[in-house]
Amino acid sequence: MRVAVRYYSRTGNTKAVAEAIAKTAGVAAVSVDTDEAAIKEPIDILFIGGALYAYGLDNHLKEYLATLKKDDVKKAVVFSTSWLSKHSIDLIKRSLTDAGIPVEAETFYLKSKEVNDKLKTAEEFASKFV
Ligand SMILES: Cc1cc2nc3c(=O)[nH]c(=O)nc-3n(C[C@H](O)[C@H](O)[C@H](O)COP(=O)(O)O)c2cc1C
């Protein structure tokens, strides 16, 4: 099974979740603003995550989401962190769905203040899919 983990993180919270997921999946967590982020061959599962900033997604993530093609991603699994709101999950899901990419109904979310204590739950979440 081909798995990829992509994320955008300004202050490290979503990165920490991405790395916990990636560790379980046995792949690298790759920031969407790097050259390695492009999906160059079709994958079975894309774990994709980002946080909420003033009710919206960071432009790096928005632009990356717009590059994804349904023929390259069999299923996307969404994760996020924020202070309180899960709206980022809706925004990521919407972008994927608009591109015709199937999105797993189950998502993973941590409040930013919980991230350090609950990384194990991110590993457990990822293990359901890989
Ligand atoms: C400029 C800014 C705006 C934010 N706006 C929101 C918000 O509207 N709602 C919310 O729940 N969290 C908000 N947050 C909190 C972030 O989503 C949260 O700290 C998140 O874990 C950051 O992820 P990161 O460390 O991966 O960048 C905001 C944070 C920043 C820095």
The ligand as a MOL file (V3000), in Angstrom:
LIG
                    3D

  0  0  0     0  0            999 V3000
M  V30 BEGIN CTAB
M  V30 COUNTS 31 33 0 0 0
M  V30 BEGIN ATOM
M  V30 1 C -2.8160 33.9320 13.4490 0
M  V30 2 C -3.5320 32.7610 14.0810 0
M  V30 3 C -4.9080 32.6480 13.9310 0
M  V30 4 C -5.6010 31.5600 14.5100 0
M  V30 5 N -6.9520 31.4710 14.3540 0
M  V30 6 C -7.6210 30.4340 14.9370 0
M  V30 7 C -9.0360 30.3200 14.8130 0
M  V30 8 O -9.6930 31.1180 14.1480 0
M  V30 9 N -9.6640 29.2970 15.4540 0
M  V30 10 C -8.9800 28.3550 16.1840 0
M  V30 11 O -9.6060 27.4490 16.7350 0
M  V30 12 N -7.6300 28.4090 16.2880 0
M  V30 13 C -6.9420 29.4290 15.6970 0
M  V30 14 N -5.5760 29.5080 15.8070 0
M  V30 15 C -4.8510 28.4640 16.5260 0
M  V30 16 C -4.1400 27.4950 15.6050 0
M  V30 17 O -5.0260 26.8570 14.7100 0
M  V30 18 C -3.4470 26.4210 16.4810 0
M  V30 19 O -2.4910 27.0380 17.3130 0
M  V30 20 C -2.8270 25.3470 15.6470 0
M  V30 21 O -2.4900 24.2460 16.4730 0
M  V30 22 C -1.6100 25.8510 14.9280 0
M  V30 23 O -1.0540 24.8050 14.1980 0
M  V30 24 P 0.4610 24.8120 13.7520 0
M  V30 25 O 1.2980 24.8210 15.0060 0
M  V30 26 O 0.5790 23.5370 13.0050 0
M  V30 27 O 0.6910 26.0290 12.9160 0
M  V30 28 C -4.8780 30.5790 15.2440 0
M  V30 29 C -3.4950 30.7220 15.3960 0
M  V30 30 C -2.8210 31.7670 14.8230 0
M  V30 31 C -1.3360 31.8740 14.9930 0
M  V30 END ATOM
M  V30 BEGIN BOND
M  V30 1 1 1 2
M  V30 2 1 2 3
M  V30 3 2 2 30
M  V30 4 2 3 4
M  V30 5 1 4 5
M  V30 6 1 4 28
M  V30 7 2 5 6
M  V30 8 1 6 7
M  V30 9 1 6 13
M  V30 10 2 7 8
M  V30 11 1 7 9
M  V30 12 1 9 10
M  V30 13 2 10 11
M  V30 14 1 10 12
M  V30 15 2 12 13
M  V30 16 1 13 14
M  V30 17 1 14 15
M  V30 18 1 14 28
M  V30 19 1 15 16
M  V30 20 1 16 17
M  V30 21 1 16 18
M  V30 22 1 18 19
M  V30 23 1 18 20
M  V30 24 1 20 21
M  V30 25 1 20 22
M  V30 26 1 22 23
M  V30 27 1 23 24
M  V30 28 2 24 25
M  V30 29 1 24 26
M  V30 30 1 24 27
M  V30 31 2 28 29
M  V30 32 1 29 30
M  V30 33 1 30 31
M  V30 END BOND
M  V30 END CTAB
M  END
